[in-house]
């Protein structure tokens, strides 16, 4: 009589194991993945400044749990993009370039996070504006699917405060401005992170964009001249500061091209994605 409870227990265990086992049976991908977009346009980036992180959503609309054998950047380890696939950083020598055996459950989806850091010096061109592209490859052979990646890259003049190492704390201290704040003839210490422009920096031209981190200050007796067609970009919490006795001259001109605006002087943030076009305080 004692055998029956044991037999029943074994049957229950086998039934439970059988019903759950299919959750761990992954079929090879058949090239029927769907994507939230077929091309990912990353925001314009300036030399040596990485882009924002963008995401791509990948859908498995089928009834089967699938295994994506390979997921990689088209340029492989040499790509200037980096990926994070649902928290995974990849299998190659350099993180974020190549992935293997990615599991995706039936009727489920996953996120791929994409970013880039591009050094303009590595791009073989003499122009000052570049389009960098690559692809994300899902699987290979007849099951291969791709999503394109596109980034506009610009060379720029960077103006930023110096950083000094505090030997006691090991922390970096960012340079702050010292000038006569209250007009009493004595310079005052401030907490404004930035630096004064050097004499050879007091003319902004239209040759390259200017990107300002912190505050670019014009000292008493100096004048900053900004030529027609110049483009000045400010990082978050940054700006121009003209001290008492200093001056700013902006030589904007009417443009003949209403799209290019070649004569106007444009001040804007350094986040150039369309979604930030009207966002203050970037």
RONU-823127 format. One record per residue (C-alpha): residue number from 1; chain; x, y, z; residue in one letter. Coordinates in nm, 2 decimals. Example, Ala and Ser with C-alpha at 12.3 -4.5 7.8 and 13.67 -1.06 7.14 Angstrom:
# RONU-823127
pt resi 1 chain A u 1.23 v -0.45 w 0.78 resn A;
pt resi 2 chain A u 1.37 v -0.11 w 0.71 resn S;
***
This chain:
# RONU-823127
pt resi 1 chain A u 0.00 v 0.00 w 0.00 resn X;
pt resi 2 chain A u 0.29 v 0.24 w 0.06 resn X;
pt resi 3 chain A u 0.39 v 0.22 w -0.31 resn X;
pt resi 4 chain A u 0.09 v 0.42 w -0.42 resn X;
pt resi 5 chain A u 0.19 v 0.75 w -0.26 resn X;
pt resi 6 chain A u 0.54 v 0.71 w -0.40 resn X;
pt resi 7 chain A u 0.41 v 0.64 w -0.75 resn X;
pt resi 8 chain A u 0.18 v 0.94 w -0.73 resn X;
pt resi 9 chain A u 0.46 v 1.16 w -0.61 resn X;
pt resi 10 chain A u 0.68 v 1.05 w -0.90 resn X;
pt resi 11 chain A u 0.40 v 1.12 w -1.15 resn X;
pt resi 12 chain A u 0.35 v 1.47 w -1.01 resn X;
pt resi 13 chain A u 0.72 v 1.55 w -1.03 resn X;
pt resi 14 chain A u 0.74 v 1.41 w -1.39 resn X;
pt resi 15 chain A u 0.43 v 1.61 w -1.49 resn X;
pt resi 16 chain A u 0.56 v 1.93 w -1.34 resn X;
pt resi 17 chain A u 0.91 v 1.88 w -1.50 resn X;
pt resi 18 chain A u 0.75 v 1.81 w -1.84 resn X;
pt resi 19 chain A u 0.52 v 2.12 w -1.82 resn X;
pt resi 20 chain A u 0.81 v 2.35 w -1.74 resn X;
pt resi 21 chain A u 1.08 v 2.20 w -1.96 resn X;
pt resi 22 chain A u 0.95 v 2.38 w -2.27 resn X;
pt resi 23 chain A u 1.05 v 2.71 w -2.11 resn X;
pt resi 24 chain A u 1.41 v 2.61 w -2.16 resn X;
pt resi 25 chain A u 1.39 v 2.48 w -2.51 resn X;
pt resi 26 chain A u 1.50 v 2.75 w -2.75 resn X;
pt resi 27 chain A u 1.47 v 2.71 w -3.13 resn X;
pt resi 28 chain A u 1.72 v 2.87 w -3.36 resn X;
pt resi 29 chain A u 1.62 v 3.21 w -3.50 resn X;
pt resi 30 chain A u 1.46 v 3.19 w -3.84 resn X;
pt resi 31 chain A u 1.52 v 3.55 w -3.95 resn X;
pt resi 32 chain A u 1.18 v 3.67 w -3.85 resn X;
pt resi 33 chain A u 1.27 v 3.92 w -3.58 resn X;
pt resi 34 chain A u 1.10 v 4.26 w -3.59 resn X;
pt resi 35 chain A u 1.25 v 4.59 w -3.49 resn X;
pt resi 36 chain A u 1.12 v 4.92 w -3.35 resn X;
pt resi 37 chain A u 1.31 v 5.09 w -3.63 resn X;
pt resi 38 chain A u 1.52 v 4.99 w -3.93 resn X;
pt resi 39 chain A u 1.77 v 5.27 w -3.89 resn X;
pt resi 40 chain A u 1.89 v 5.43 w -3.57 resn X;
pt resi 41 chain A u 2.00 v 5.79 w -3.61 resn X;
pt resi 42 chain A u 2.22 v 5.88 w -3.32 resn X;
pt resi 43 chain A u 2.25 v 6.25 w -3.23 resn X;
pt resi 44 chain A u 2.53 v 6.47 w -3.37 resn X;
pt resi 45 chain A u 2.84 v 6.43 w -3.17 resn X;
pt resi 46 chain A u 3.15 v 6.65 w -3.15 resn X;
pt resi 47 chain A u 3.51 v 6.53 w -3.16 resn X;
pt resi 48 chain A u 3.58 v 6.29 w -2.87 resn X;
pt resi 49 chain A u 3.24 v 6.35 w -2.71 resn X;
pt resi 50 chain A u 3.02 v 6.04 w -2.70 resn X;
pt resi 51 chain A u 2.67 v 6.05 w -2.81 resn X;
pt resi 52 chain A u 2.36 v 6.00 w -2.59 resn X;
pt resi 53 chain A u 2.25 v 5.64 w -2.55 resn X;
pt resi 54 chain A u 1.98 v 5.53 w -2.79 resn X;
pt resi 55 chain A u 1.77 v 5.22 w -2.78 resn X;
pt resi 56 chain A u 1.64 v 4.97 w -3.03 resn X;
pt resi 57 chain A u 1.36 v 4.72 w -2.94 resn X;
pt resi 58 chain A u 1.37 v 4.37 w -3.09 resn X;
pt resi 59 chain A u 1.05 v 4.17 w -3.10 resn X;
pt resi 60 chain A u 0.99 v 3.79 w -3.12 resn X;
pt resi 61 chain A u 0.63 v 3.77 w -3.24 resn X;
pt resi 62 chain A u 0.64 v 3.39 w -3.28 resn X;
pt resi 63 chain A u 0.50 v 3.12 w -3.05 resn X;
pt resi 64 chain A u 0.85 v 2.98 w -2.99 resn X;
pt resi 65 chain A u 1.13 v 3.07 w -2.76 resn X;
pt resi 66 chain A u 1.42 v 3.15 w -2.99 resn X;
pt resi 67 chain A u 1.80 v 3.16 w -2.97 resn X;
pt resi 68 chain A u 1.99 v 3.42 w -3.18 resn X;
pt resi 69 chain A u 2.32 v 3.26 w -3.25 resn X;
pt resi 70 chain A u 2.51 v 3.58 w -3.32 resn X;
pt resi 71 chain A u 2.45 v 3.95 w -3.28 resn X;
pt resi 72 chain A u 2.73 v 4.18 w -3.38 resn X;
pt resi 73 chain A u 2.83 v 4.51 w -3.52 resn X;
pt resi 74 chain A u 2.92 v 4.50 w -3.89 resn X;
pt resi 75 chain A u 3.26 v 4.65 w -3.82 resn X;
pt resi 76 chain A u 3.32 v 4.40 w -3.54 resn X;
pt resi 77 chain A u 3.59 v 4.49 w -3.29 resn X;
pt resi 78 chain A u 3.68 v 4.80 w -3.50 resn X;
pt resi 79 chain A u 3.34 v 4.95 w -3.48 resn X;
pt resi 80 chain A u 3.31 v 5.30 w -3.31 resn X;
pt resi 81 chain A u 2.97 v 5.20 w -3.17 resn X;
pt resi 82 chain A u 2.90 v 5.01 w -2.85 resn X;
pt resi 83 chain A u 2.61 v 4.79 w -2.76 resn X;
pt resi 84 chain A u 2.44 v 4.66 w -2.45 resn X;
pt resi 85 chain A u 2.20 v 4.38 w -2.51 resn X;
pt resi 86 chain A u 1.95 v 4.35 w -2.23 resn X;
pt resi 87 chain A u 2.23 v 4.41 w -1.98 resn X;
pt resi 88 chain A u 2.49 v 4.19 w -2.16 resn X;
pt resi 89 chain A u 2.82 v 4.35 w -2.27 resn X;
pt resi 90 chain A u 2.93 v 4.09 w -2.52 resn X;
pt resi 91 chain A u 3.19 v 3.81 w -2.57 resn X;
pt resi 92 chain A u 3.47 v 3.98 w -2.77 resn X;
pt resi 93 chain A u 3.80 v 4.13 w -2.66 resn X;
pt resi 94 chain A u 3.63 v 4.47 w -2.65 resn X;
pt resi 95 chain A u 3.30 v 4.49 w -2.47 resn X;
pt resi 96 chain A u 2.98 v 4.58 w -2.66 resn X;
pt resi 97 chain A u 3.08 v 4.46 w -3.01 resn X;
pt resi 98 chain A u 2.99 v 4.09 w -3.04 resn X;
pt resi 99 chain A u 2.73 v 3.87 w -2.87 resn X;
pt resi 100 chain A u 2.65 v 3.50 w -2.89 resn X;
pt resi 101 chain A u 2.34 v 3.28 w -2.82 resn X;
pt resi 102 chain A u 2.10 v 3.56 w -2.72 resn X;
pt resi 103 chain A u 1.77 v 3.41 w -2.58 resn X;
pt resi 104 chain A u 1.44 v 3.57 w -2.66 resn X;
pt resi 105 chain A u 1.12 v 3.42 w -2.53 resn X;
pt resi 106 chain A u 0.80 v 3.38 w -2.73 resn X;
pt resi 107 chain A u 0.59 v 3.69 w -2.77 resn X;
pt resi 108 chain A u 0.86 v 3.89 w -2.59 resn X;
pt resi 109 chain A u 1.10 v 4.17 w -2.67 resn X;
pt resi 110 chain A u 1.44 v 4.30 w -2.56 resn X;
pt resi 111 chain A u 1.62 v 4.63 w -2.57 resn X;
pt resi 112 chain A u 1.96 v 4.70 w -2.73 resn X;
pt resi 113 chain A u 2.12 v 5.02 w -2.61 resn X;
pt resi 114 chain A u 2.35 v 5.19 w -2.85 resn X;
pt resi 115 chain A u 2.62 v 5.46 w -2.81 resn X;
pt resi 116 chain A u 2.93 v 5.59 w -2.98 resn X;
pt resi 117 chain A u 3.25 v 5.77 w -2.90 resn X;
pt resi 118 chain A u 3.42 v 5.88 w -3.22 resn X;
pt resi 119 chain A u 3.77 v 6.04 w -3.26 resn X;
pt resi 120 chain A u 3.75 v 6.25 w -3.57 resn X;
pt resi 121 chain A u 4.13 v 6.20 w -3.62 resn X;
pt resi 122 chain A u 4.06 v 5.83 w -3.71 resn X;
pt resi 123 chain A u 3.83 v 5.92 w -3.99 resn X;
pt resi 124 chain A u 4.01 v 5.94 w -4.32 resn X;
pt resi 125 chain A u 3.88 v 6.27 w -4.45 resn X;
pt resi 126 chain A u 3.99 v 6.63 w -4.46 resn X;
pt resi 127 chain A u 3.64 v 6.76 w -4.42 resn X;
pt resi 128 chain A u 3.52 v 6.91 w -4.09 resn X;
pt resi 129 chain A u 3.19 v 6.72 w -4.09 resn X;
pt resi 130 chain A u 3.15 v 6.34 w -4.11 resn X;
pt resi 131 chain A u 2.88 v 6.08 w -4.14 resn X;
pt resi 132 chain A u 2.98 v 5.76 w -3.96 resn X;
pt resi 133 chain A u 2.77 v 5.45 w -4.02 resn X;
pt resi 134 chain A u 2.76 v 5.08 w -3.93 resn X;
pt resi 135 chain A u 2.50 v 4.80 w -3.89 resn X;
pt resi 136 chain A u 2.38 v 4.56 w -3.62 resn X;
pt resi 137 chain A u 2.38 v 4.21 w -3.77 resn X;
pt resi 138 chain A u 2.14 v 3.95 w -3.63 resn X;
pt resi 139 chain A u 2.23 v 3.59 w -3.72 resn X;
pt resi 140 chain A u 2.40 v 3.51 w -4.05 resn X;
pt resi 141 chain A u 2.34 v 3.34 w -4.39 resn X;
pt resi 142 chain A u 1.98 v 3.32 w -4.50 resn X;
pt resi 143 chain A u 1.86 v 3.43 w -4.16 resn X;
pt resi 144 chain A u 2.07 v 3.74 w -4.14 resn X;
pt resi 145 chain A u 1.88 v 4.06 w -4.05 resn X;
pt resi 146 chain A u 2.03 v 4.41 w -4.01 resn X;
pt resi 147 chain A u 1.96 v 4.75 w -3.86 resn X;
pt resi 148 chain A u 2.15 v 5.05 w -3.98 resn X;
pt resi 149 chain A u 2.33 v 5.30 w -3.74 resn X;
pt resi 150 chain A u 2.40 v 5.65 w -3.85 resn X;
pt resi 151 chain A u 2.58 v 5.93 w -3.67 resn X;
pt resi 152 chain A u 2.68 v 6.28 w -3.78 resn X;
pt resi 153 chain A u 3.02 v 6.39 w -3.64 resn X;
pt resi 154 chain A u 3.16 v 6.74 w -3.62 resn X;
pt resi 155 chain A u 3.50 v 6.87 w -3.54 resn X;
pt resi 156 chain A u 3.49 v 7.16 w -3.29 resn X;
pt resi 157 chain A u 3.69 v 7.41 w -3.07 resn X;
pt resi 158 chain A u 3.64 v 7.32 w -2.71 resn X;
pt resi 159 chain A u 3.66 v 7.58 w -2.43 resn X;
pt resi 160 chain A u 3.65 v 7.44 w -2.07 resn X;
pt resi 161 chain A u 3.80 v 7.51 w -1.73 resn X;
pt resi 162 chain A u 4.11 v 7.34 w -1.61 resn X;
pt resi 163 chain A u 4.10 v 7.05 w -1.35 resn X;
pt resi 164 chain A u 4.35 v 7.03 w -1.07 resn X;
pt resi 165 chain A u 4.43 v 6.73 w -0.85 resn X;
pt resi 166 chain A u 4.39 v 6.78 w -0.48 resn X;
pt resi 167 chain A u 4.68 v 6.58 w -0.34 resn X;
pt resi 168 chain A u 4.52 v 6.55 w 0.00 resn X;
pt resi 169 chain A u 4.18 v 6.42 w -0.10 resn X;
pt resi 170 chain A u 4.27 v 6.27 w -0.44 resn X;
pt resi 171 chain A u 3.97 v 6.46 w -0.59 resn X;
pt resi 172 chain A u 3.98 v 6.69 w -0.89 resn X;
pt resi 173 chain A u 3.90 v 7.05 w -0.84 resn X;
pt resi 174 chain A u 3.75 v 7.24 w -1.13 resn X;
pt resi 175 chain A u 3.88 v 7.59 w -1.20 resn X;
pt resi 176 chain A u 3.65 v 7.87 w -1.09 resn X;
pt resi 177 chain A u 3.63 v 8.24 w -1.19 resn X;
pt resi 178 chain A u 3.79 v 8.52 w -0.99 resn X;
pt resi 179 chain A u 3.67 v 8.87 w -1.07 resn X;
pt resi 180 chain A u 3.53 v 9.19 w -0.92 resn X;
pt resi 181 chain A u 3.17 v 9.09 w -0.86 resn X;
pt resi 182 chain A u 3.05 v 9.39 w -0.66 resn X;
pt resi 183 chain A u 3.24 v 9.67 w -0.83 resn X;
pt resi 184 chain A u 3.46 v 9.76 w -0.53 resn X;
pt resi 185 chain A u 3.78 v 9.72 w -0.72 resn X;
pt resi 186 chain A u 3.88 v 9.39 w -0.55 resn X;
pt resi 187 chain A u 3.86 v 9.05 w -0.71 resn X;
pt resi 188 chain A u 3.62 v 8.81 w -0.55 resn X;
pt resi 189 chain A u 3.64 v 8.43 w -0.54 resn X;
pt resi 190 chain A u 3.33 v 8.27 w -0.70 resn X;
pt resi 191 chain A u 3.19 v 7.92 w -0.73 resn X;
pt resi 192 chain A u 3.13 v 7.97 w -1.11 resn X;
pt resi 193 chain A u 3.32 v 7.70 w -1.29 resn X;
pt resi 194 chain A u 3.50 v 7.84 w -1.60 resn X;
pt resi 195 chain A u 3.80 v 8.04 w -1.72 resn X;
pt resi 196 chain A u 3.88 v 8.36 w -1.89 resn X;
pt resi 197 chain A u 3.94 v 8.35 w -2.26 resn X;
pt resi 198 chain A u 4.30 v 8.39 w -2.37 resn X;
pt resi 199 chain A u 4.39 v 8.68 w -2.62 resn X;
pt resi 200 chain A u 4.41 v 8.44 w -2.91 resn X;
pt resi 201 chain A u 4.06 v 8.30 w -2.83 resn X;
pt resi 202 chain A u 3.88 v 8.64 w -2.84 resn X;
pt resi 203 chain A u 3.76 v 8.59 w -3.20 resn X;
pt resi 204 chain A u 3.51 v 8.32 w -3.28 resn X;
pt resi 205 chain A u 3.51 v 8.24 w -3.65 resn X;
pt resi 206 chain A u 3.28 v 8.04 w -3.88 resn X;
pt resi 207 chain A u 3.55 v 7.78 w -3.95 resn X;
pt resi 208 chain A u 3.45 v 7.53 w -3.67 resn X;
pt resi 209 chain A u 3.17 v 7.52 w -3.41 resn X;
pt resi 210 chain A u 3.26 v 7.62 w -3.06 resn X;
pt resi 211 chain A u 3.16 v 7.41 w -2.76 resn X;
pt resi 212 chain A u 3.17 v 7.56 w -2.42 resn X;
pt resi 213 chain A u 3.18 v 7.36 w -2.09 resn X;
pt resi 214 chain A u 3.14 v 7.58 w -1.79 resn X;
pt resi 215 chain A u 3.16 v 7.95 w -1.84 resn X;
pt resi 216 chain A u 3.39 v 8.13 w -2.10 resn X;
pt resi 217 chain A u 3.46 v 8.47 w -1.95 resn X;
pt resi 218 chain A u 3.57 v 8.79 w -2.11 resn X;
pt resi 219 chain A u 3.80 v 8.99 w -1.88 resn X;
pt resi 220 chain A u 3.79 v 9.37 w -1.82 resn X;
pt resi 221 chain A u 3.94 v 9.55 w -2.11 resn X;
pt resi 222 chain A u 3.89 v 9.26 w -2.35 resn X;
pt resi 223 chain A u 3.64 v 9.22 w -2.63 resn X;
pt resi 224 chain A u 3.50 v 8.90 w -2.77 resn X;
pt resi 225 chain A u 3.42 v 8.93 w -3.14 resn X;
pt resi 226 chain A u 3.20 v 8.66 w -3.30 resn X;
pt resi 227 chain A u 3.20 v 8.65 w -3.67 resn X;
pt resi 228 chain A u 2.90 v 8.61 w -3.90 resn X;
pt resi 229 chain A u 2.81 v 8.24 w -3.95 resn X;
pt resi 230 chain A u 2.97 v 8.13 w -3.62 resn X;
pt resi 231 chain A u 2.81 v 7.85 w -3.42 resn X;
pt resi 232 chain A u 2.84 v 7.85 w -3.04 resn X;
pt resi 233 chain A u 2.72 v 7.54 w -2.84 resn X;
pt resi 234 chain A u 2.68 v 7.53 w -2.47 resn X;
pt resi 235 chain A u 2.69 v 7.22 w -2.25 resn X;
pt resi 236 chain A u 2.44 v 7.21 w -1.96 resn X;
pt resi 237 chain A u 2.50 v 7.48 w -1.70 resn X;
pt resi 238 chain A u 2.74 v 7.67 w -1.92 resn X;
pt resi 239 chain A u 2.75 v 8.01 w -2.09 resn X;
pt resi 240 chain A u 2.94 v 8.33 w -2.17 resn X;
pt resi 241 chain A u 3.02 v 8.58 w -1.89 resn X;
pt resi 242 chain A u 3.12 v 8.93 w -1.98 resn X;
pt resi 243 chain A u 3.27 v 9.11 w -1.68 resn X;
pt resi 244 chain A u 3.25 v 9.48 w -1.61 resn X;
pt resi 245 chain A u 3.48 v 9.65 w -1.85 resn X;
pt resi 246 chain A u 3.47 v 9.36 w -2.10 resn X;
pt resi 247 chain A u 3.26 v 9.36 w -2.41 resn X;
pt resi 248 chain A u 3.09 v 9.13 w -2.66 resn X;
pt resi 249 chain A u 3.05 v 9.21 w -3.04 resn X;
pt resi 250 chain A u 2.83 v 8.97 w -3.25 resn X;
pt resi 251 chain A u 2.87 v 9.04 w -3.62 resn X;
pt resi 252 chain A u 2.57 v 8.85 w -3.75 resn X;
pt resi 253 chain A u 2.45 v 8.91 w -4.11 resn X;
pt resi 254 chain A u 2.13 v 8.84 w -4.31 resn X;
pt resi 255 chain A u 2.15 v 8.50 w -4.48 resn X;
pt resi 256 chain A u 2.06 v 8.42 w -4.84 resn X;
pt resi 257 chain A u 1.98 v 8.05 w -4.75 resn X;
pt resi 258 chain A u 1.70 v 8.02 w -4.50 resn X;
pt resi 259 chain A u 1.80 v 7.66 w -4.42 resn X;
pt resi 260 chain A u 2.17 v 7.70 w -4.38 resn X;
pt resi 261 chain A u 2.16 v 8.04 w -4.22 resn X;
pt resi 262 chain A u 2.51 v 8.11 w -4.32 resn X;
pt resi 263 chain A u 2.52 v 8.47 w -4.20 resn X;
pt resi 264 chain A u 2.35 v 8.43 w -3.86 resn X;
pt resi 265 chain A u 2.54 v 8.37 w -3.54 resn X;
pt resi 266 chain A u 2.36 v 8.08 w -3.36 resn X;
pt resi 267 chain A u 2.38 v 8.01 w -2.99 resn X;
pt resi 268 chain A u 2.24 v 7.67 w -2.89 resn X;
pt resi 269 chain A u 2.30 v 7.37 w -2.66 resn X;
pt resi 270 chain A u 2.53 v 7.08 w -2.75 resn X;
pt resi 271 chain A u 2.25 v 6.83 w -2.77 resn X;
pt resi 272 chain A u 2.16 v 6.85 w -3.13 resn X;
pt resi 273 chain A u 1.89 v 6.58 w -3.16 resn X;
pt resi 274 chain A u 1.56 v 6.71 w -3.29 resn X;
pt resi 275 chain A u 1.39 v 6.62 w -2.96 resn X;
pt resi 276 chain A u 1.61 v 6.88 w -2.78 resn X;
pt resi 277 chain A u 1.55 v 7.16 w -3.03 resn X;
pt resi 278 chain A u 1.31 v 7.35 w -2.80 resn X;
pt resi 279 chain A u 1.44 v 7.22 w -2.46 resn X;
pt resi 280 chain A u 1.59 v 7.50 w -2.23 resn X;
pt resi 281 chain A u 1.88 v 7.44 w -2.00 resn X;
pt resi 282 chain A u 2.02 v 7.13 w -2.17 resn X;
***
